[in-house]
Amino acid sequence: MIYFDFLNPHIIYIIYNLLFFMTLYFLLVKSNWFIKHDRTLLKLVAVLLIYTQILRYVIPIATGSFDVAEHLPFHICRISALLLLFALLFKIEKLHPILFYLAGTGIWGVLIPNGAIAEIVELTEIFFIDHFILALTPFYLLVVKKYRPEYHFTYYITFFVMFAMALFLQLNRLFDFEYFHFRDIIIARTFLPALSVELFIVLFNLAMFVFFNILYYVGTRYDARVEHAEKKHISS
């Protein structure tokens, strides 16, 4: 694995964000190129995801370094990466509504990689590849796959994650795990020092629901813009 401790973490952060936003820009303005090369691009994404999942799960198991407290896929982005890979390998379009929202949370891994920028030195290519792909997924679905967001998934997924976090609350306490982002309570407590775990679950899912609504708004606005452009083209 490659650790990103060979440059100042702020430089890596800037490069990573520039790469993401430049790719997003070209996806939006050069959509025909992405549509034309869709199959090739999705094969590349599948290969990259297979690579990161091998590094995350297979190699630790093979080398005997697998740690149930660290390596299980019980984080939103890890679940999203596996779902996306499954959807790509088996061409399951029914997963698009879930991926639009759930994978979209990968944007926060781009904007806030592992919390403070100084923590970037602890990350490997697994984190950067997965979150880069996940962050682009909702936009790729909109532009290339012509997916249009469905609102009920904003609260379906929120309720599911809240249920999973409530379930893992006791498991985390019992086995000293930090799955489903319970480690992020440290970040939350910098703003709310007396924050309880139970209230953290509520606030975490409220924030996610708000984010899903933003994604939904972006998707509907993009749809309206495309529809307007098509009508204008037909009338001309």
N, C-alpha and C positions, 0 to 999 in steps of 0.2 A: 504494500500500500504506500501511497505517496502522502506525506505530511506536508502541509503548507506552512512550513517554518523557515523557508529559504528567502522570504522577503518580509518587509514590514507588513504587518497584518492590515494596515490601513490601505496600502497599495494594492494588496490582494483583494480587499473589499471593493475598492474603486473599479479594478479591472473586471471583477466578477459581475458587478452591477452594470457596468458599461456594456459588457458582452450580452447580458440578459436584455437590456433595454434596446440595444442595437438590433438584436435578433427579433425582438417584438416589433420594432419599427419596420423592419424589412418584411416580416410576416404580414403586417397590415397594408403596406404600400406595394409590395410585390407578391400579392396573394396568388396571382396566376402561376408564378414560378413554383410556389409551394404546392399548389393543386396539381400541377403537371408532374412533379416529382414526389407526390404523396407516398406511393408504395416504397420507393427507395428510402425516403426519410423515415418512414415508420419501421422499416427493417433495421435501419441504423439505430433508432431509438430502442428497439427490442434487443439488439446486440449489447448496447450500453447498459440496459437494465439487467440483462442476464449477467453481464460482467460484475455489476455492483452487488447483485444478489448472491453471486458465488463468493465474492469477497466477504459479504456480511454474514452468510450462513454456512455455506459449504466448507470453506477453508477452516473456519474455527472448529467445526465438527471434526474435520479430517485431521487437524493438528492437535486435537484435544484441548483447545483453548476456549471452547464454547462455554459461556457463562449465562445461566438462565436469568440472571439479574440484569444482563446487558444486551443479549443478542436476540431475544424473542421479538417478533414483529408487532408489538403492541403500542405503536405510536401512529398517529394519523398519517404521517408522510410515509412510513414504512408500509402501512396497509395500502395506501394509495399507489405506491410503486408496484406492489405485488398485483393489485387489481388492474393497473394499467398494463403491466406485462401480460397478465392473463387475457385481457381484452385484445391485445395486439396479436398474441399467438393464436388465439381461437376466433378472432374477428367477431367479438361480441359487442354489437352496437348498443345493446340494452344497458350496458354499463356506462354509456356516455353521460346520462344525467347525474350519476353518482360521481363520476370522475370530474365533471365540470366544476362541481363545488368542492369535493373532498381533495382532489389533486390541486385545486386552486389555492389551497392553504399553503402550498409550497412556496408561494410568493413571499411569505414571511421568513422562510429559510434563506431567501435571497437578500431581503432587506435587513433581517436581523439574524445573521448566521451564528447560531449557538450562543445567542445573547450578546454580550459585549464584543466589539470588534477584536479586542485583544485575545479573545478565546479562539480565534480562527486557527492559531497555531496547533490546536488540538484536533483539528478536522483533517479528514482524508478526502481523496477523490470520490469516495462513496457519497458523502454528503453533498458535494458540489454538483456531481452529475445528477443525482436523484432530484434535488431541489430545483435545479435548472430546468429539467424536463417537466417536472410537475408544475412549476410556475407557468410554463408556456402552454400546458395542456388545455385550459379553458379557452384560450385565445385560438389555439389550433382547431379546436372543435367548432368554434364559431366561424372561423374564416374558411377552413378547408373542408371540414365535414358538414358544414351548414347546419350544425346543431343549434336549436333555439331553446333557451333555458325554460324549465318548468318550475313554477314557484313552490309547489308543495314539497319539493325536495329540500328547500331551505330549512323547513322545520322537521321533516322526516329525519334528515341526517343529524340535525342538532339534538333531537330527542334520543337518537340511537347513541350518539357520543356521550351524552349526559348519563344514559343508562350504563354504558360501558365504564365510564369513570366512577360512577357510584359502586359498580361491581368490583372494580379494581382497587377501590379505596381500602377495603379490608385485606385484599390480597397483598397490596403494597405494604401495608402495616405488618401483616403476618410474616412476610418473607423478605422485608426490607428492599422491595422493588421501588422503581420510580416510573412505572409504565403509565401510558396515557397522559404524559406531560406533567405529572405531579412534581417533577424537578423544577418546572417553571414557576412554582409557587415562590421560589427564592426571588425571582425577578419581580413578581407581583408585590412581595412584601417590602421591596424598596420604596414602594408608594403607599402601601397599606400595611404597616408593621404588625398590626394585630389581626391580620387576615387569617381566618380559620380555613381548614381544608375544605369543609363543606361549602363555605361561601365562595372559595376559589373555584369549585366546580361550577357553581351557578354563574359567576362572572366570566369564567372561561367560555362557557357555552353561549352566554349572552353576546360576548364579543364575536364569537364565531358566527352566530346568527346574523349579527349586523354585517359582518364581512360577506356572508352569503347573499344578503340583500344587495350589497354593493355590486357583487358579481352579477346578480340577476339584473340590476339596473343597467350595468355596462352591456350585458348581452341583449337586452331589449332595445337599448339605444342603438347598438350596432345593427340589429335587425331592422329597425326603423330606417336607419340611414341607407342600408342596402336596398330595402324595398323602395325608398324614394328615388334612389339612383336608377333602379331598374325601370320604374314608371317614367322617369324623365327620358331614359334612353328609348323606350318604346314610343313615347309621344313625339320624339324628335325624328 
